[in-house]
Amino acid sequence: MNDPYADRMNRLEQAVLSGSGQLAAVVRQAAAFSGAVPTELAQYVHKVSQFAYKVTDEDVAALREAGYSEDQIFELTVSIALGAGLSRLKVGRAALAEGADDATAHS
């Protein structure tokens, strides 16, 4: 299946995870793809990736107390959300491809 949006998605991923920012690119990449992040970020990364609707002001305040700036927290949050979205997109595409393969096999 040819993806007409692949180039745009790749540019987005590169900009968010490898572009310039206040938070180190290695941390953004780890947060996006379930890698090793600093201990004080681990709970927030898990919460945003799995239960974003449960994030509270207190979660953000804890990161500020740990020394992270608003810009760093924003970049972290966007990185996590992007990684979660890409992961779900990959699963969805695999399911569609599997369904197409099953339909072809039964034709």
C-alpha positions in Angstrom: 0.0 0.0 0.0 1.5 3.3 -1.1 1.2 6.0 1.6 0.7 9.5 0.1 1.5 11.0 3.5 4.7 9.1 4.3 7.0 12.0 3.4 5.1 14.4 5.6 5.0 11.9 8.5 8.7 11.4 8.2 9.3 15.2 8.3 7.1 15.5 11.3 8.8 12.7 13.1 12.3 14.2 12.3 11.3 17.7 13.4 9.8 16.6 16.7 12.3 13.9 17.7 15.5 15.2 16.2 15.0 18.9 15.5 16.4 21.6 17.7 14.7 22.0 21.1 15.1 22.6 24.8 14.9 18.9 25.7 17.7 16.6 24.5 16.8 14.8 21.3 17.8 11.5 22.9 15.2 12.0 25.6 12.5 12.9 23.1 13.3 9.8 21.1 13.3 7.6 24.1 10.0 9.0 25.3 8.4 8.5 22.0 9.4 4.9 21.6 9.3 3.5 25.1 13.0 3.8 25.6 14.9 4.5 28.8 14.1 8.0 30.1 15.4 9.7 33.3 13.6 8.2 36.3 11.7 11.4 37.1 10.1 11.3 33.6 9.1 7.6 33.5 5.7 7.9 35.2 4.7 10.9 33.1 5.8 9.2 29.9 3.7 6.1 30.7 0.7 8.2 31.7 0.7 10.4 28.6 1.3 7.4 26.3 -1.4 5.2 27.8 -3.8 7.4 29.7 -3.4 11.0 28.4 -6.8 12.0 29.7 -5.6 11.4 33.3 -2.7 13.9 33.1 -3.2 16.6 35.7 -1.6 19.9 36.6 0.1 18.1 39.5 1.9 15.8 37.0 3.2 18.8 35.2 4.1 20.6 38.5 6.1 17.5 39.5 8.2 17.8 36.4 8.7 21.5 37.0 9.8 20.7 40.5 12.3 18.2 39.1 13.8 21.1 37.1 12.2 20.9 33.7 11.0 24.0 32.0 7.6 24.6 30.4 9.3 24.2 26.9 10.9 21.0 27.9 7.7 19.6 29.3 5.8 20.6 26.1 8.5 19.0 23.9 8.3 15.8 26.0 4.6 15.7 25.8 4.5 16.2 22.1 7.2 13.5 21.6 5.2 11.0 23.7 2.0 11.7 21.9 3.7 11.4 18.5 5.2 8.1 19.5 1.9 6.7 20.8 0.1 7.9 17.6 2.7 6.3 15.4 2.6 3.1 17.3 -1.2 2.9 17.0 -1.0 3.8 13.3 1.4 0.9 12.7 -0.9 -1.5 14.5 -3.9 -0.3 12.5 -2.1 -0.6 9.2 -1.0 -4.1 10.1 -4.6 -5.0 10.8 -5.8 -3.6 7.5 -3.0 -5.4 5.6 -3.9 -8.7 7.4 -7.6 -8.2 6.5 -6.7 -7.6 2.9 -4.5 -10.7 2.8 -7.4 -12.8 4.4 -9.8 -11.4 1.8 -7.5 -12.3 -1.1 -6.9 -15.8 0.3 -10.7 -16.4 0.4 -11.3 -15.1 -3.1 
